[in-house]
Amino acid sequence: MAGGGQFEVIGFDADDTLWRNEDSFQAAELMFAEIVAPYSPEGIAVLDVLHATEADNIPISGYGVKAFALSMIQAAVTATGGRVPASVIGSLVDHAHQMLMHPVELLDGVPETLSTVGQTNRLVLITKGDLVHQTRKVRTSGLEHHFEHIKVVLDKDVASYRGVLAEWDIDPSTFLMVGNSLRSDILPIVELGGHGVHVPYHTTWEHEVVHDHNGGFAELAQIGDLPTWLADS
Ligand SMILES: [Mg+2]
């Protein structure tokens, strides 16, 4: 099988590419709305307040559950004019702790796919978010041994990918990135002269949604289709 011979290294995103992630944030938002809305004035959309707070805080606190927890607390106070009780704040903090400790749930076909493509290509993992939580997820996922390098980055933009690939001595033109986010996983790599395979997750965080792009990448319905795509490409 000549599969994937044109790609020296294949990089994988982690959240919503190898394991479930966004579902837990959406569940947390529903919980937030349910317990905060009763204390907010009529006509205040508490989820809009949360989303705006999250967007404002990304440059300050970055991505991940801990940043999200701070945004939930801030938004709960803002959306209720300070009337939210301490018991509700306690529930938000407890929920965030549960999210941090929740076991990793792998997506279908992930271990098999990594085993297969790992026979023909070098594999690396590039994920963004909270260093402690992401590291814990990688360690407990049972997938760590598939990857030659693992990196948790602050943000996944052209500059950060350029830095990581240079550090690992990988020529972008021989690099293929696989991920669920066009904004974070695919478009920056294509801009660098690399290659992308977009595997959409069933839901995408609003912040990651991109409507305008020039293509230049492939799209697969599921990660399990990757070995066949590599063999045919
Ligand atoms: Mg992702």
Boltz pocket constraint, residues with backbone or C-beta under 6 A from the ligand:
constraints:
  - pocket:
      binder: B
      contacts: [[A, 13], [A, 14], [A, 15], [A, 16], [A, 17], [A, 179], [A, 180], [A, 181]]
      max_distance: 6.0
